[in-house]
Amino acid sequence: MPVPFEALIPLGLVTAMFGVTGSLLNLSRRYNNEGKPPRHSMDKWDKQMLERDKRLTGSSSHQSVRILSFLFY
């Protein structure tokens, strides 16, 4: 039994909307994490290391050779 072409238009719209929302969600999560993929299943140790990196380098996602800690302490 052939599929009528009228059914393909809503199918294409629904597929496009799921693709757009998924892409925007991924983009916003990466933007919040400075371009890196989001972290999953972080324990207390990981959170402490992120806080330490934030204090030392000014960013919790990137490592830096510049020493910013003297400005904050």
For each residue, the residues with C-beta under 8 A, 3 or more apart:
1:
2:
3: 7 8
4: 7
5: 8 9
6: 9
7: 3 4 10 11
8: 3 5 11 12
9: 5 6 12 13
10: 7 13 14
11: 7 8 14 15
12: 8 9 15 16
13: 9 10 16 17
14: 10 11 17 18
15: 11 12 18 19
16: 12 13 19 20
17: 13 14 20 21
18: 14 15 21 22
19: 15 16 22 23
20: 16 17 23 24
21: 17 18 24 25
22: 18 19 25 26
23: 19 20 26 27
24: 20 21 27 28
25: 21 22 28 29
26: 22 23 29 30
27: 23 24 30 31
28: 24 25 31 32
29: 25 26 32 33 37 38
30: 26 27 33 35 36 37 38
31: 27 28 34 35
32: 28 29 38
33: 29 30 36 37 38 39 61
34: 31 59 61 62
35: 30 31 61
36: 30 33 61
37: 29 30 33
38: 29 30 32 33
39: 33 42 46
40:
41:
42: 39 46 47 50
43: 46 47
44: 47 48
45: 48 49
46: 39 42 43 49 50
47: 42 43 44 50 51
48: 44 45 51 52
49: 45 46 52 53
50: 42 46 47 53 54 60
51: 47 48 54 55 60
52: 48 49 55 56
53: 49 50 56 57 59 60 63
54: 50 51 57 58 59 60
55: 51 52 69 72
56: 52 53 67 68 69
57: 53 54 62 63 64 66 68
58: 54 64 68
59: 34 53 54 62 64
60: 50 51 53 54
61: 33 34 35 36
62: 34 57 59
63: 53 57
64: 57 58 59 68
65:
66: 57
67: 56 70
68: 56 57 58 64 71 72
69: 55 56 72 73
70: 67 73
71: 68
72: 55 68 69
73: 69 70
